[in-house]
């Protein structure tokens, strides 16, 4: 259908002439794009970020979206709690509250304008999950600080393990000494092999 000045407005939309394939593809793509974006726009920015990034990248975005850093340690909750306190002391965090949960401990601390929450959950007698959230206010979180707190807790657990190994006389570590390899035997064996 040819559109000219005498053609009524919108008449080309009602014609029996099929649209060019490029326009059909564009219309399909636009509908598909709107269909994908609409649920994200209705549910908030976290759903939008995950729907746009795809399922594979969604896990990587979860840290920035909710500001929580997690790690599971193969240590009892008592040792992890000691490590949390040691890490808080080394980072100069002010611990404001420590409370018991059904299966764990919740520690709340402050530093500068950040409110830091450390949740420890007992998964088994020797397995503890730690989740750290660093919040600036209701809407803003600091994922990098949460990750660093988890890293410092891990470091503190290592320090506690070394300290307990040094303190225990019966574990064999306190009497251990470095013995250089006996190179004279190896050199003699190599000469005989030649």
Secondary structure, 3 states (H helix, E strand, C coil): CCCCCCCCCCHHHHCCCCCCHHHHHHHHHHHHHHHHHHHHHHHCHHHHHHHHHCHHHHHHHHHHHHCEEEEEECCCHHHHHHHHHHHHHHCCCEEEEEEEECCEEEEEEEECCEEEEEEEEEEECCEEEEEEEEECCCCCECHHHHHHHHHHHHHHHHHHHHHHHHHCHHHCCCCCCCCCCCHHHHHHHHHHHC
